[in-house]
Amino acid sequence: MLGAIWQYVFASFLRHWLKWLIRQATGTCELQRILAGYKPGATRTLKTEYSLNSSKSPVLRASLKGSDDDLEKCVGAIMEAKNVKQEKDPQFKEKLHTSLLQIRGYTSLYTSVEDMRKEVFCSENQEHEAMLLKLWDLLMPTVKLESRVTKQWGDIGFQGDDPKTDFRGMGLLGLMNLLFFSQNYTEEARQVLSHANHPKLGYSYAIVGINLTEMAYSLLKSGALKPHFYNTVPGLPEVRHFHQLYCYLAFEFDKFWITEEPESIMQFNLYREKFHDIVRAHLKEPDVSLTLTK
């Protein structure tokens, strides 16, 4: 433990003096070198985030938090603190603004997703009920529900006669992911459902979908999705971008499952972890983009 502490202290000390030496030699601060030296995307924004978070300057560290309203002021404060002149480095301001928008936006996105996860599906809420019934209509356009509570829900992969019990783990977020996939990628969603109903390789479409929501949520919470969002969203990431990521996972997991040909659904957890490992490996690639294209 003591060795690790000394290693951290030494690394911090060395980093500080190395930055100072390079600045003396180049006349530019670390942020300038990062923003000028890397193309827009994950590598640039991740290095910017690390630089700001590791800085001894309270102004730079504080820039990672806040609202969009103070972003312009925050960029100006950083330029003043690091003595960056607009006329000497005209692109610095815009590039820093974009990176900060992505960094803060990721935090904001997690908060929004967490709020949806915490919202309990309520059968007495007309909006919730409308979304659930819309999901049925999109996936089963030629079949009418006999009643609100019915075994028919099993045809799209719910466990019981009333789907509300299956949303407990991921709350309204699970339903919103399923619905977004069905609304925006209807053909693909129906294709996945048909595979899920395969007599040998089938699985519970909705239950697996909610499970994939949990996977997407955990990746978001851990920060693992930063490279994906920093590469695919040039500005402020929104909830729809999270839904789009879910669509990628739902479609790719189905392909993975069919290709692997598990012996039974009882092996789901094993193959889920294999798929999870594949996704995490992709997220370590600098140019990763987990996007489902029509």
Stockholm file with secondary structure:
# STOCKHOLM 1.0

chainA/1-294         MLGAIWQYVFASFLRHWLKWLIRQATGTCELQRILAGYKPGATRTLKTEYSLNSSKSPVLRASLKGSDDDLEKCVGAIMEAKNVKQEKDPQFKEKLHTSLLQIRGYTSLYTSVEDMRKEVFCSENQEHEAMLLKLWDLLMPTVKLESRVTKQWGDIGFQGDDPKTDFRGMGLLGLMNLLFFSQNYTEEARQVLSHANHPKLGYSYAIVGINLTEMAYSLLKSGALKPHFYNTVPGLPEVRHFHQLYCYLAFEFDKFWITEEPESIMQFNLYREKFHDIVRAHLKEPDVSLTLTK
#=GR chainA/1-294 SS CHHHHHHHHHHHHHHHHHHHHHHHHHSCCHHHHHHHHSCTTHHHHHHHHHHHHHCSCHHHHHTTSSCGGGHHHHHHHHHHHTTCCTTTSTTHHHHHHHHHHHHHHHHHHHHHHHHHHHSCCCTTCHHHHHHHHHHHHHHCTTCCCSCSSCGGGGGGTCSSSSGGGGGTTTHHHHHHHHHHHHHHSHHHHHHHHHHHTCTTTCCCHHHHHHHHHHHHHHHHHHTTTHHHHHHHCSSCCCHHHHHHHHHHHHHHHHHHHHHHCCSCGGGHHHHHHHHHHHHHHHTTSTTCCCCCCC
#=GC SS_cons         CHHHHHHHHHHHHHHHHHHHHHHHHHSCCHHHHHHHHSCTTHHHHHHHHHHHHHCSCHHHHHTTSSCGGGHHHHHHHHHHHTTCCTTTSTTHHHHHHHHHHHHHHHHHHHHHHHHHHHSCCCTTCHHHHHHHHHHHHHHCTTCCCSCSSCGGGGGGTCSSSSGGGGGTTTHHHHHHHHHHHHHHSHHHHHHHHHHHTCTTTCCCHHHHHHHHHHHHHHHHHHTTTHHHHHHHCSSCCCHHHHHHHHHHHHHHHHHHHHHHCCSCGGGHHHHHHHHHHHHHHHTTSTTCCCCCCC
//
